[in-house]
Amino acid sequence: MLLLIPGPVQTDPRVRAAMAVDIAPWDLDFRAEYAALREKITAIAGGIPGEHVTLPLQGSGHFIVEAAIRTFIPEGGRFVLPMNGTYADRMFRLATEAGRVPVPIALPDTRPVTAEELDAALAAAPDATHLCAVISETGTGILNDPEVLGAAARRAGRRLILDAVSAFGAWPFRLADHPEVDAITFTSNKCLEGMPGFAFAVCPTERTRARLGKANSWSFDLADVLVSGERAPGSSRFTPAVQVLHSFGNAIELYEAEGGQPARLARYQENMRILRAGMEALGIRPYLAPENQGPVIGIFHQPGGNFALQPFVDALKRRGVLISNFFNTKEPTFRVGTIGAVTPDDMRRAVAAIGEALRELDALPKAA
Ligand SMILES: *Cc1c(COP(=O)(O)O)cnc(C)c1O
């Protein structure tokens, strides 16, 4: 089956196979492997060795976003949050439930936030210590440029927390160029194409240490992850998803062999180009204008007529392609992921299967 969903993504068979081992996390061989993996991740984030540190946390993307917010934003503290998609909505909720106060910038879900909108919102909330934002908004596929976000935070003298869960590894970003960042967060899955189960924040070491005990949560305290890791290098506080970490090492090797971030972005962009061109040839309208289309997911208007989402998903699945059976735009759409261990040839096969599935349902737009 070819998974065309933006997480958990299609993985390479070598990454899946690496899971099939028993490992003791405190074993000295594994400790060394784990320490080396964290250093590699700091390097991929463009961090400065000794100044930035990779802080791993068991769980999914929401866990690490919540941990970053709890660790760096004081309880009851305010932060500015551009709202242009599902993951901003989710950040709003998890921050609110953690007793932090988002100050939303209301936006449509079809375009990125602008520098002017960020400047105005930050100026109107002088007590907000942070700007928090989603880079790649996986609800619709738009991309809030981390350079625009970073520059706005620096101009306003605020700190920045980034949800880079569906961007990290594919979208260019160098922590060394972003002294305003408290945390960039992501997972083992999505653009790094590992198994799901682990999440990471890359953070400035000393700023993180200064926040020890401020998270109102032991599990989500990134400063506690830092200091306990320093006490016993390579160790974990709680039982880690150790096979996920081990196989993540293979995923990172494949990432480096492919050519790292530029190569991964190029493959995803080519997947997206093939997808959008294929859908337009079938008469299916994309949800986003081409200039607002990020590389991770394509959203398309449902064609109407005989189209219904679940029968369409079923017809595609019979042809070996699996897409989401839900959408989270206001208008009815369907979603096709372009990330994971998916090649341009896979994408061409998927476009052909989508055409056949629409024909089977007699749901091809009349023009096609
Ligand atoms: C996938 C994703 C998350 C985290 O989702 P989980 O299901 O918790 O892994 C967070 N933000 C974005 C932008 C995502 O794409």
The ligand as a Gaussian input file, in Angstrom:
#p B3LYP/6-31G(d) Opt

LIG

0 1
 C        1.531000      16.100000      12.551000
 C        1.633000      17.456000      13.107000
 C        1.655000      17.704000      14.496000
 C        1.618000      16.645000      15.533000
 O        0.690000      15.706000      15.351000
 P        0.771000      14.329000      16.198000
 O       -0.411000      13.600000      15.676000
 O        0.671000      14.688000      17.626000
 O        2.100000      13.726000      15.845000
 C        1.803000      18.998000      14.943000
 N        1.904000      20.005000      14.074000
 C        1.895000      19.817000      12.751000
 C        2.039000      21.001000      11.866000
 C        1.748000      18.556000      12.228000
 O        1.742000      18.367000      10.896000

